[in-house]
Amino acid sequence: MSNRLKDGKISKLLFNLSLPATIAMMVNGLYNVSDTIFIGKGVGALAIGGLAIAFPVQMLIMGFAQMVGIGGASAISRSLGAGKKEKADEFAGNSFFSIFILSGLFAIFGLIFTDELLIIFGATEKLLPYAKDYITIIFYGSVFFSFAMMSNNIIRAEGNSKVAMFAMILGAGLNIILDPIFIFLLDFGIKGAALATIIAQFISFCYVLYYMYSGKSSLKVKPHHLIPRINITKEIFSVGFSAFARSSTSTIFAIVVNNSLRIYGGDIAITIFGIVNRVIAFLFMPIVGVVQGMQPIAGFNYGAKEYSRVKEVIKLSIITSTTIAILGWIIGESIPHIIIRAFTDNMNIVNEGSMVFRIVIAMIPLLGIQFVGATVFQSIGKAKPALILSLLRQFIILTPLILILPKIYNLELFGIWLSFPIADILASIITISLLKREVAKINLNVKSI
């Protein structure tokens, strides 16, 4: 795999590494969509609103996993590229230790302050019971959930994207199977959806542990690698912090948007956003798969000082992700009623949700460049620009717009929806500017070799 990362054709490498990641992300996205559909059909539309309140808390848990996973993966890719095998094992071991500590502490905090957290996230009197029933169970299984997600990044970093794909498909696939059993057959309601999630992720966690210690992984994590080292954990957290910042600021964003929706639109607006958000995440999961495939190629070759290959994979990733974004935009703009109707039979939600969906995704074709830009800087270990680009769209631009636009010309609820395409335009302009500057530096390195 190391030889392929260094010498293989970039287009073939990107395809081979992105395809398994894309399939896995699509299955994972399908789980999120089917979970919402089962809850909407089996429990009711307001339960989707409760899920929209609980999901940002779950995003915080995922944020810790992404921080450790992406930070560790970047360091492991660069270490393997530089031929430092023992260093890569140390990064993997410290990643394992860190995620258990972080996820465990957050679970304890969440179980103590569940009601307070959900109210901060915009829970209304009607939505609070649904959100609490769901997130409480998620907290109990968050360690398994976090480890499975974190380790996926590390497995991809060593170039074994098929194993990472299977681990994600295993968890998401089991979840899709278990959802109707717990929600409909056993009549557990929204608690059943959470229970299905935790059981599925526990099975995925067991599979990942089996792989890591079966001798099939190129990483050999031994007990002494688990001992925390300040310089190791500092590098993991500094590079991965941009991913955590994206998740944690997504949480702040959720507080702002849910409370704004509660003021200007109430339970129905929160429910519509819950549906639209899940569909968008599903439509554009392939972009996530592309950048996940790009990460080990860019990181390895940057560590090996093969700068021309880094430049090539950036260009190809931008073209591929933008094409995917355009296809997703065409689907979303063409059949919004059919998409929203899959979640609920409430025609008020279907009609209003279709209009909202079209507005929110209006500038989504620009999404590809944003994903690639942030991942490029993560891959090459440049924490500051990676952090800026991770915060850019949702926190630096979109959150203030949601607070400001509803108050301009009495736009109110429409101003919230209009904030999304405006944020996409502004974020893309800034991302392109930073990326062009970095590519210019890479060009200088190519010429100096």
C-alpha positions in Angstrom: 0.0 0.0 0.0 2.9 2.4 0.8 4.3 1.8 -2.7 0.9 2.4 -4.3 0.4 5.6 -2.4 3.8 6.8 -3.5 3.9 5.5 -7.1 0.4 4.5 -8.1 -1.7 6.5 -10.6 -3.5 9.2 -8.7 -6.9 8.8 -10.4 -6.9 5.1 -9.8 -5.7 5.6 -6.2 -8.4 8.2 -5.5 -11.1 5.9 -7.0 -9.9 2.8 -5.1 -9.7 4.7 -1.7 -12.8 6.9 -2.2 -15.2 4.2 -3.5 -15.2 2.1 -0.3 -15.4 5.3 1.8 -18.2 6.6 -0.3 -20.1 3.3 -0.1 -19.7 3.3 3.6 -20.8 7.0 4.0 -23.8 6.4 1.7 -24.9 3.4 3.9 -24.3 5.5 7.0 -26.3 8.4 5.4 -29.0 5.9 4.5 -29.2 4.8 8.1 -29.7 8.5 9.2 -32.4 9.0 6.6 -34.2 5.6 7.3 -33.9 6.3 11.1 -35.7 9.6 10.6 -38.3 8.0 8.3 -39.0 5.2 10.7 -39.4 7.7 13.6 -41.6 10.0 11.5 -43.9 7.1 10.4 -43.8 5.1 13.6 -43.8 7.8 16.3 -44.9 11.0 14.6 -43.7 14.2 13.0 -42.9 15.8 16.4 -40.5 13.0 17.2 -38.5 14.1 14.2 -38.4 17.5 15.8 -37.1 15.8 19.0 -34.5 14.1 16.9 -33.4 17.4 15.5 -32.9 18.7 19.0 -30.9 15.6 20.1 -28.8 15.3 17.0 -26.5 18.3 17.7 -25.7 16.7 21.1 -24.8 13.6 19.3 -22.7 15.7 17.0 -20.6 16.7 20.0 -19.8 13.1 20.7 -18.9 12.6 17.0 -16.8 15.7 17.3 -14.5 14.1 19.8 -14.2 11.0 17.6 -13.4 13.1 14.5 -10.9 15.2 16.4 -8.9 12.2 17.6 -9.5 10.2 14.4 -8.6 12.8 11.9 -5.7 14.2 14.0 -4.3 10.6 14.5 -4.9 9.7 10.8 -3.0 12.7 9.5 -0.1 12.0 11.8 -0.1 8.3 10.9 -0.2 8.9 7.2 2.7 11.3 7.4 4.7 9.0 9.6 4.2 6.0 7.3 5.1 8.2 4.3 8.4 9.2 6.1 9.1 5.5 7.0 8.6 6.0 10.7 6.6 2.9 11.6 7.1 3.0 15.4 5.9 6.6 15.4 2.8 5.6 13.6 2.1 3.0 16.2 2.5 5.5 19.0 0.0 7.9 17.3 -2.5 5.0 17.0 -2.1 3.9 20.6 -2.5 7.5 22.0 -5.6 7.9 19.8 -7.1 4.8 21.4 -6.4 6.1 24.9 -7.7 9.6 24.2 -11.0 8.6 22.7 -12.0 6.4 25.6 -11.2 9.2 28.1 -12.9 12.0 26.2 -16.1 10.0 25.3 -16.4 8.6 28.8 -16.2 12.0 30.5 -18.7 13.6 28.1 -21.2 10.7 28.6 -21.1 11.2 32.3 -21.6 15.0 31.9 -24.5 14.4 29.5 -26.3 12.0 31.7 -26.1 14.5 34.6 -27.3 17.5 32.7 -29.6 16.0 30.0 -32.6 18.3 30.5 -30.4 21.4 30.7 -28.5 20.5 27.5 -31.6 19.9 25.5 -33.4 23.1 26.6 -30.2 25.0 25.6 -30.5 23.3 22.2 -33.9 24.7 21.6 -36.2 22.0 23.0 -39.8 23.1 23.3 -42.3 21.6 25.8 -43.6 19.2 23.2 -40.2 18.2 21.8 -38.3 17.7 25.1 -39.6 14.2 26.0 -38.7 12.8 22.5 -35.3 14.3 22.6 -34.6 13.1 26.1 -35.7 9.5 25.5 -33.3 9.4 22.5 -30.2 11.0 23.7 -30.1 9.3 27.1 -29.6 5.9 25.5 -27.0 7.4 23.1 -25.0 8.6 26.1 -24.8 5.1 27.6 -23.2 3.7 24.4 -21.2 6.7 23.4 -17.8 5.1 24.1 -18.4 2.3 21.5 -19.9 4.8 19.1 -16.9 7.1 19.4 -14.3 4.4 19.1 -15.8 2.9 16.0 -15.9 6.3 14.3 -12.4 7.3 15.4 -10.8 4.0 14.3 -12.3 4.3 10.8 -10.1 7.3 10.2 -7.0 5.4 11.5 -7.7 2.4 9.3 -8.0 4.6 6.2 -4.8 6.3 7.1 -2.9 3.0 6.7 -4.6 2.6 3.3 -7.0 -0.1 4.2 -10.2 1.6 3.1 -12.1 -1.6 2.5 -11.9 -2.6 6.1 -13.0 0.9 7.1 -15.9 0.6 4.7 -17.0 -2.7 6.0 -16.9 -1.5 9.6 -19.2 1.5 8.8 -21.5 -0.7 6.6 -21.7 -3.2 9.4 -22.8 -0.6 12.0 -25.1 1.3 9.7 -26.6 -1.8 8.1 -27.4 -3.4 11.4 -29.0 -0.1 12.5 -31.3 -0.1 9.5 -32.3 -3.7 10.2 -32.8 -3.1 14.0 -34.8 0.2 13.6 -38.1 -1.3 12.5 -37.8 -4.2 14.9 -37.4 -1.9 17.9 -39.7 0.9 16.8 -42.6 -1.1 15.3 -42.4 -4.7 16.4 -41.3 -4.1 20.0 -43.1 -0.7 20.1 -40.1 1.0 21.9 -40.8 4.3 19.9 -37.9 6.7 19.7 -36.1 4.8 22.4 -35.9 1.9 20.0 -34.1 4.0 17.4 -31.5 5.0 20.0 -31.1 1.4 21.2 -30.7 0.1 17.6 -27.9 2.7 17.1 -26.0 1.7 20.2 -26.2 -2.1 19.6 -25.1 -1.7 16.0 -22.2 0.5 16.9 -21.1 -2.0 19.6 -20.9 -4.7 17.0 -18.9 -2.4 14.7 -16.6 -1.6 17.7 -16.0 -5.4 18.2 -15.1 -5.9 14.6 -12.6 -3.0 14.6 -10.9 -4.4 17.7 -10.7 -7.8 16.0 -9.1 -6.3 12.9 -6.6 -4.2 14.8 -5.3 -7.1 16.9 -5.7 -9.9 14.3 -2.3 -9.2 12.7 -4.0 -7.9 9.5 -3.4 -4.2 10.3 0.0 -2.7 9.4 -0.2 -0.8 12.7 0.9 -2.9 15.7 -0.5 -1.1 18.8 1.1 -2.6 21.9 0.3 -1.7 25.6 3.2 0.7 25.8 1.8 2.6 22.9 -1.3 3.4 24.9 0.6 5.4 27.5 -0.3 9.1 26.8 2.6 11.2 25.6 2.2 15.0 25.7 3.9 15.6 22.3 1.9 12.9 20.6 -1.5 13.9 22.0 -0.7 17.5 21.4 -0.1 16.9 17.7 -3.2 14.7 17.4 -5.4 17.3 19.0 -3.9 20.3 17.2 -4.4 18.9 13.7 -7.7 17.2 14.6 -9.1 20.2 16.5 -10.4 21.6 13.2 -12.7 18.6 12.9 -13.8 19.0 16.5 -14.3 22.7 15.9 -16.5 21.9 13.0 -18.6 19.5 15.1 -18.7 21.7 18.2 -19.5 24.8 16.2 -22.2 22.8 14.5 -23.5 22.4 18.0 -23.4 26.1 18.6 -25.0 26.6 15.2 -27.7 24.1 16.2 -28.4 26.1 19.3 -28.8 29.3 17.3 -30.8 27.8 14.5 -33.2 25.7 16.7 -33.9 28.6 19.0 -34.4 31.0 16.0 -36.7 28.5 14.4 -38.6 28.1 17.7 -39.1 31.9 17.8 -40.1 32.5 14.2 -41.6 29.1 13.2 -42.2 26.9 16.2 -42.3 23.0 16.4 -43.1 22.7 12.6 -40.1 24.7 11.5 -37.7 22.7 13.7 -39.2 19.5 12.3 -38.8 20.7 8.7 -35.2 21.6 9.4 -34.7 18.2 10.9 -35.9 16.5 7.7 -34.0 18.8 5.3 -30.8 18.5 7.3 -30.8 14.7 7.1 -31.6 14.6 3.4 -28.8 17.1 2.6 -26.4 15.0 4.6 -27.4 11.9 2.7 -27.2 13.5 -0.8 -23.7 14.8 -0.2 -22.1 11.8 1.6 -20.2 10.9 -1.5 -18.3 14.1 -1.2 -17.2 13.1 2.2 -16.1 9.8 0.7 -14.0 11.5 -1.9 -12.1 13.7 0.7 -11.6 10.7 2.9 -10.0 8.9 0.0 -7.9 12.0 -0.8 -6.6 12.4 2.8 -4.1 9.4 2.9 -2.9 10.2 -0.6 -2.2 13.8 0.1 -0.8 13.2 3.6 1.5 10.3 2.6 2.9 12.1 -0.5 3.3 15.4 1.4 5.3 13.4 4.0 7.3 11.8 1.2 7.9 15.2 -0.4 6.1 14.1 -3.6 4.5 17.5 -4.1 3.4 17.1 -7.7 1.3 14.2 -6.6 -0.2 16.2 -3.8 -1.2 18.9 -6.3 -2.7 16.3 -8.7 -4.9 14.7 -6.1 -6.2 18.1 -4.9 -7.2 19.0 -8.5 -8.9 15.7 -9.2 -10.7 15.8 -5.8 -12.1 19.2 -6.5 -13.4 18.1 -9.9 -15.0 14.9 -8.6 -16.6 16.5 -5.5 -18.0 19.4 -7.5 -19.6 17.0 -10.0 -21.2 15.1 -7.2 -22.5 18.3 -5.6 -24.1 19.3 -8.9 -25.8 15.9 -9.3 -27.1 16.2 -5.7 -28.4 19.7 -6.4 -30.3 18.5 -9.5 -32.0 15.7 -7.6 -33.0 18.0 -4.7 -34.3 20.8 -6.9 -36.3 18.4 -9.1 -38.2 16.3 -6.7 -38.4 18.0 -3.2 -42.1 17.0 -2.6 -41.3 13.3 -3.2 -38.3 13.5 -0.8 -40.1 15.3 2.0 -43.2 13.1 1.6 -41.1 10.0 2.5 -40.8 11.3 6.0 -44.3 12.4 6.8 -47.9 12.5 5.5 -48.5 16.0 7.0 -49.1 18.0 3.8 -48.3 21.3 5.6 -44.8 20.0 6.4 -44.5 18.5 2.9 -45.4 21.7 1.0 -43.5 24.1 3.3 -40.6 21.7 3.6 -40.2 21.4 -0.2 -39.9 25.2 -0.6 -37.4 25.3 2.3 -35.4 22.5 0.7 -35.0 24.3 -2.6 -33.8 27.5 -0.9 -31.3 25.8 1.4 -29.6 23.8 -1.4 -29.6 26.6 -4.0 -25.8 27.1 -3.8 -24.8 23.5 -2.8 -22.8 23.0 -6.0 -20.1 25.0 -4.3 -19.9 22.6 -1.4 -17.3 20.3 -3.0 -14.6 23.0 -2.9 -15.3 23.7 0.7 -14.8 20.1 1.8 -11.7 19.6 -0.3 -10.1 22.9 1.0 -10.5 22.0 4.7 -9.3 18.4 4.1 -6.2 19.5 2.2 -4.9 21.5 5.2 -5.8 18.6 7.6 -3.9 16.1 5.4 -0.7 18.1 5.3 -0.8 18.9 9.0 -1.5 22.7 8.8 -3.7 23.1 11.8 -4.5 26.9 11.6 -5.9 27.1 8.0 -7.7 23.8 8.6 -9.4 25.2 11.6 -10.4 28.4 9.8 -11.9 26.5 6.9 -13.7 24.1 9.3 -15.3 27.0 11.2 -15.9 29.1 8.1 -19.3 28.2 6.6 -21.3 27.2 9.6 -19.9 29.2 12.5 -18.1 32.3 11.1 -20.6 33.1 8.3 -23.9 31.1 8.6 -24.6 31.5 12.4 -24.3 35.4 12.3 -26.5 35.5 9.2 -29.2 33.5 10.9 -29.2 36.0 13.8 -29.2 39.0 11.5 -31.2 38.3 8.4 -34.6 37.5 10.1 -34.5 41.1 11.5 -33.9 42.8 8.2 -37.0 44.0 6.2 -39.1 41.6 8.4 -37.7 38.6 6.7 -38.2 36.5 9.9 -38.4 32.8 9.0 -37.6 33.3 5.4 -34.4 35.1 6.4 -33.2 32.0 8.2 -33.6 29.8 5.1 -32.0 32.5 2.9 -28.9 32.5 5.1 -27.8 29.1 3.8 -27.1 29.9 0.1 -25.5 33.2 1.0 -23.2 31.4 3.4 -22.2 28.9 0.7 -21.2 31.7 -1.7 -19.1 33.6 0.8 -17.4 30.5 2.3 -16.5 29.2 -1.2 -14.8 32.5 -2.2 -12.6 32.5 1.0 -11.8 28.7 0.6 -10.7 29.2 -3.0 -8.5 32.1 -2.0 -6.7 30.1 0.8 -6.4 27.0 -1.4 -4.9 28.9 -4.3 -2.3 30.3 -1.9 -1.3 26.8 -0.7 -1.2 25.3 -4.2 1.2 28.2 -5.1 3.5 27.1 -2.3 3.3 23.5 -3.4 4.2 24.7 -7.0 7.4 26.3 -5.5 8.3 23.0 -3.8 7.8 21.1 -7.1 10.1 23.5 -8.9 12.8 23.3 -6.2 13.1 19.5 -6.5 
